[in-house]
Each structure stands twice: as structure tokens, then as C-alpha cells.
Amino acid sequence: MSQESCAPIGEAPSLLRQGYVQLYTGDGKGKTTAAIGLAVRAAGAGLRVFIAQFIKEGRYSEIQALECLGEKITCRQYGRGRWIRGQASEDDASLARNGLDDVRAVLTSGRYQVVILDEALLAAWMRMLDVDDLLDLIDLKPNDVELVLTGRRADPRLVERADLVTEMCEVKHYYRQGVRAREGIES
């Protein structure tokens, strides 16, 4: 595919007359993958996308791929890139809160038509973010911005407020047989 077939970077078209709130939750695989897929689709249509990844840090394969899309997709990470067992540390919570502050500014900047908060639902469940702050963010969302939140254990209040909720349900996973995350497939 040639560069000429890509939508120009200039002003993003006003394709989104109405943006909605989407939640991808559940214990199954595919929440981040679905959000990344939506980001790629939006970028292909000429929309600008901002992805805030909570808890995560590192050069995952999807981050490297998104870098190829240049200015169309911006991704920032607000985590230390490690499994959090038990209660999150104050450092973890501080990174998440800083990320939420950035997202507030991004959401109202007029620069992005799609804003994705990857693992924000889990960060709220772990009390790194306050659910009320996420509800306030939904209230702050301009009408022409699509807002997507991903992560396990979505709070029922967020489920109620969302326009679209998809629950990923694990039926079977090779992880249970000891298969570790594979580069390009799970990481």
C-alpha cells in the first residue's frame, strides 16, 4: 500500500457527528487488541487517536506497530510495566492519576476524535483511579469524541453509563497449560 492511499494528517475530518462511550471488559483475551483495532480503523479514516495505557510500560509489539502510523495515533503509558499483586503502591497510583490528568486535557483539546484509556477499568478496580473521576471524564467528553475504556472488572456504574459494552469471556486459553505470552501474539 502506498503512502498516497493514507488519509492526510492535516485537519481531521468531521466524521464523528456523535461520539459514544465504549467499554471492553471481562476476563478473556482481546480487550486491548479490540481497542487497537478500533484505533487503526479510525486512523485509516483520517481521525486522530490518543491512547493512554494505564499500568503498562514498555515497547509491546502493538506499540511498535502504532509508531508506524506516525502522527495519526499517539500513545502514552502511565505505569511501571509490572504485575501488581495486592494493593497498588502510591507510585502506581500517582502515575495513573497523572495519566488521567493528561487525558482530561487531551479529551477537551479538540485535537483527537478517538480517546482510548487502556486498562483504566482495572486501574479503577485496583483503586489507582477513582471511578467517580472516570464518570466525570465521561461527562467531560465532547459530543464528537469517541471514548473507549478497557480492562477487567468494570465498575457497574461505568457499565451503566457506557453506550456499548463488550465482555470478553475466556472459554479456553493455552495460558492455563503454562504457555507464556508470545511476542507478536500476546505481547
C-alpha positions as CSV (number, residue, x, y, z in Angstrom):
1,M,0.0,0.0,0.0
2,S,1.4,3.4,-0.9
3,Q,1.6,6.4,1.4
4,E,-0.7,8.2,-1.1
5,S,-3.6,6.0,0.0
6,C,-3.4,7.1,3.6
7,A,-5.6,10.0,4.7
8,P,-3.8,13.3,5.1
9,I,-2.5,14.4,8.6
10,G,-3.9,17.9,8.4
11,E,-7.3,18.7,10.0
12,A,-9.2,15.6,10.8
13,P,-12.5,15.3,9.0
14,S,-15.7,15.8,11.0
15,L,-16.7,12.2,10.5
16,L,-17.9,11.8,14.1
17,R,-21.1,13.7,14.4
18,Q,-21.8,11.7,17.6
19,G,-19.1,10.0,19.7
20,Y,-20.0,7.3,22.1
21,V,-18.6,5.6,25.2
22,Q,-17.4,2.1,24.7
23,L,-16.2,-0.4,27.4
24,Y,-14.3,-3.6,26.6
25,T,-14.1,-5.7,29.8
26,G,-14.1,-9.3,31.1
27,D,-11.6,-11.9,31.9
28,G,-11.0,-13.0,28.3
29,K,-8.2,-12.1,25.9
30,G,-8.7,-9.3,23.4
31,K,-9.7,-6.1,25.2
32,T,-6.6,-4.1,24.2
33,T,-6.5,-5.8,20.8
34,A,-10.1,-4.7,20.1
35,A,-9.2,-1.1,21.1
36,I,-6.0,-1.1,19.0
37,G,-8.1,-2.4,16.1
38,L,-10.5,0.5,16.5
39,A,-7.6,2.9,16.7
40,V,-6.2,1.6,13.4
41,R,-9.6,1.8,11.7
42,A,-10.1,5.4,12.9
43,A,-6.6,6.4,11.8
44,G,-7.3,4.8,8.4
45,A,-10.4,7.1,8.2
46,G,-8.2,10.2,8.9
47,L,-9.2,10.5,12.6
48,R,-6.6,11.3,15.2
49,V,-6.4,8.8,18.1
50,F,-4.9,9.2,21.6
51,I,-4.2,6.0,23.6
52,A,-3.5,6.2,27.3
53,Q,-2.2,2.9,28.7
54,F,-2.5,2.6,32.4
55,I,-0.4,0.1,34.4
56,K,1.6,-0.8,31.3
57,E,5.0,0.3,30.3
58,G,7.3,-1.0,27.6
59,R,7.7,-1.5,23.9
60,Y,5.0,-4.1,23.3
61,S,4.6,-5.2,19.7
62,E,1.4,-3.2,19.3
63,I,3.1,0.0,20.4
64,Q,5.9,-0.5,17.9
65,A,3.3,-1.1,15.1
66,L,1.3,2.0,16.1
67,E,4.5,4.1,15.8
68,C,4.4,3.3,12.1
69,L,1.2,5.3,11.8
70,G,3.1,8.5,12.8
71,E,1.0,11.4,13.9
72,K,-2.3,9.7,13.5
73,I,-2.0,7.7,16.7
74,T,-0.4,9.0,19.9
75,C,0.2,6.5,22.7
76,R,1.4,7.3,26.2
77,Q,2.0,4.9,29.1
78,Y,1.2,5.6,32.7
79,G,2.6,2.6,34.5
80,R,5.6,0.7,35.6
81,G,5.0,-2.3,33.4
82,R,4.8,-4.9,36.1
83,W,2.1,-7.2,37.6
84,I,0.6,-5.5,40.6
85,R,-0.4,-8.1,43.2
86,G,-2.5,-7.0,46.1
87,Q,-2.7,-3.3,46.7
88,A,-1.1,-0.9,44.2
89,S,1.7,1.3,45.5
90,E,1.4,5.0,45.8
91,D,3.9,5.3,42.9
92,D,1.5,3.2,40.7
93,A,-1.5,5.3,41.8
94,S,0.4,8.6,41.2
95,L,1.3,7.5,37.6
96,A,-2.3,6.6,36.9
97,R,-3.6,9.9,38.3
98,N,-1.0,11.8,36.2
99,G,-2.3,9.9,33.2
100,L,-5.9,10.8,34.0
101,D,-4.9,14.5,34.2
102,D,-3.3,14.2,30.8
103,V,-6.4,12.5,29.4
104,R,-8.6,15.3,30.7
105,A,-6.6,17.8,28.7
106,V,-6.4,15.6,25.6
107,L,-10.2,14.9,25.7
108,T,-11.1,18.6,25.5
109,S,-8.2,19.7,23.2
110,G,-10.1,19.2,20.0
111,R,-7.1,17.5,18.5
112,Y,-8.3,13.9,18.9
113,Q,-11.5,12.3,17.7
114,V,-10.9,8.9,19.5
115,V,-9.5,8.6,23.0
116,I,-8.7,5.2,24.4
117,L,-8.0,4.5,28.1
118,D,-6.4,1.1,28.1
119,E,-6.6,-0.8,31.4
120,A,-8.4,2.2,33.1
121,L,-11.1,-0.2,34.3
122,L,-8.6,-2.4,36.1
123,A,-6.8,0.7,37.4
124,A,-10.1,1.8,38.9
125,W,-10.8,-1.6,40.4
126,M,-7.3,-1.5,42.0
127,R,-8.1,1.9,43.4
128,M,-5.3,3.6,41.4
129,L,-8.0,5.7,39.8
130,D,-11.3,6.8,41.3
131,V,-14.5,5.5,39.5
132,D,-16.1,8.9,40.1
133,D,-13.2,10.5,38.2
134,L,-13.9,8.2,35.2
135,L,-17.6,9.1,35.4
136,D,-16.6,12.8,35.4
137,L,-14.4,12.1,32.3
138,I,-17.5,10.7,30.5
139,D,-19.4,13.9,31.4
140,L,-16.5,16.0,30.1
141,K,-16.3,14.1,26.8
142,P,-17.2,16.4,23.8
143,N,-20.1,15.1,21.7
144,D,-17.8,14.4,18.7
145,V,-15.2,12.3,20.5
146,E,-15.4,8.5,20.9
147,L,-14.2,7.4,24.3
148,V,-13.1,3.8,24.9
149,L,-12.2,2.2,28.3
150,T,-10.7,-1.2,28.6
151,G,-9.8,-3.6,31.4
152,R,-11.1,-6.3,33.6
153,R,-13.6,-5.8,36.4
154,A,-15.6,-2.8,35.1
155,D,-17.4,-1.0,37.8
156,P,-21.2,-1.4,37.4
157,R,-21.7,2.4,37.3
158,L,-19.3,2.7,34.3
159,V,-21.1,-0.2,32.6
160,E,-24.4,1.6,33.1
161,R,-23.1,4.9,31.7
162,A,-21.4,3.4,28.6
163,D,-23.2,3.3,25.2
164,L,-21.6,0.0,24.2
165,V,-20.2,-2.7,26.5
166,T,-18.4,-5.8,25.2
167,E,-17.4,-8.5,27.7
168,M,-14.6,-10.8,26.7
169,C,-15.2,-14.2,28.2
170,E,-12.5,-16.8,28.4
171,V,-13.8,-20.2,27.3
172,K,-10.3,-21.8,26.9
173,H,-6.8,-20.4,27.0
174,Y,-3.4,-22.1,26.5
175,Y,-2.1,-20.0,29.3
176,R,-3.7,-22.5,31.6
177,Q,-1.3,-25.1,30.2
178,G,1.7,-23.0,31.1
179,V,2.2,-21.2,27.7
180,R,3.7,-17.8,28.3
181,A,2.9,-14.7,26.4
182,R,4.4,-14.9,22.9
183,E,5.8,-11.9,21.1
184,G,3.6,-10.8,18.3
185,I,0.6,-12.7,19.7
186,E,0.2,-11.7,23.4
187,S,2.9,-9.1,23.8
